[in-house]
Structure formats: structure tokens, C-alpha cells
Amino acid sequence: MTTTDGRVYCGDDGHWAGPSPGCVYVALLGGPLDGQLFDVSGWSRQQRVVGALLITDRGFFGPGGRALYKPSTADPEGPFLWDSDTP
């Protein structure tokens, strides 16, 4: 997905950035980062299937916690769905 709308995940809940031209993004759906975009430019198909463990202060474990997002098995190229939070 390439887009020019939305907010891009930056790893800091107090900092927001817009999408950059030429980058490839997936939408984050559900959980504490719902609605944000995540830059997967340069990621291999294997990396995308695994998903991403993203730092967020808004998850179940508060500051320093992480949220796991990964694609559905039906659409490994599609949006990353929230799976769980971890400390």
C-alpha cells in the first residue's frame, strides 16, 4: 500500500509524521496503534509474514511496552492486525 494520507508510526506516541512519497506502508488495525501506517519499504516477503513488535506507550503494559502486529494468513501483503501486547 502506498498512500499520502494518514499518520505514520514513529515509535514515539507523542511524535507524528505523514507518509513519505515512494515508501510502502501497511495499515495497523486494532490494538493501541490502530489507524496508523507502518513503513515496510525494503522488507522481504518473509519479514512481512512475521510482522512487527512495535514500541508503544498506549498498550496494556504502558511506557516501554510493545504491541505485536502481523498480517492475516489470508492476506500476507495486507494490513497488519493487532495480535497482543507484551512488556
N, C-alpha and C positions, 0 to 999 in steps of 0.2 A: 504494500500500500504506500503510495506516495501522496502527500497532501500538503496543503498550505494553510490548513485550519487546525485549531486545537492547541493544546499545551503539551510540551514535550517533558517527559520525566527527566529530571536533572540530578536526582539523588539527594536533593535538599528540599524539603517540603515548603520552605519559605522562598524559594527561588523558582521562577517560571521562565521558560523560553518558548519561543514559537518554532515551528518546523523550519528547517533549512532546505533550500532547493537542492535537488539531487540526492537527498537522503531517502532511505527506505524505512518506513515506520510500521509497527503493528500497534493496534489499539489494545489497551489494557482494560479488561472488562471484569467488573466485580471487585470486591475487596477494597482496601484502603486507597488504591491508586486508580480506581475506576474512572474512565473517561480520558486518561492521559495517553499520550503516544510514547512509544519506546523505539529508539533508533536501533535497527538491526542491520544497518548498512555493513556490508562485508562479512556478515555471518554466513557460515555454511548451512546447508540444509540440516545436517546433524546437530549443530549448535541450536538451531531454531526448534527442533523437535524436543530437545531437553528443556528449553525455556530459560527463565532467568530468576535469580533470587535477588530482589531489589530492596535496598535500604529505604525504610520509611519510618517517620515518627508517628504516623497515624494508625499503625497496625495494633494488634492485640497486645504486643509487648512494649509499646511506647518507643521512646528515643533509642535508636540503635537497633531496633527490631528489623526484621526483614519479611517481605511478602514474596511467596513463590507464585510465579505466573508461567503458564505453559499453554501451548496450543492444544486444541482438542484433537483426538486421534482421527476424527473425521476430516479435519482441515488443518494439517500441519503448517500451512502457509498463512492461515487466517489469524484472527486476533488471539492474543494470549489471555487465557482465562485464569482468574484467581483460584489458587488451589489451597493455600494455607498460609498462616503466619508462623514465624519461628523467632526465637530470641537471637 
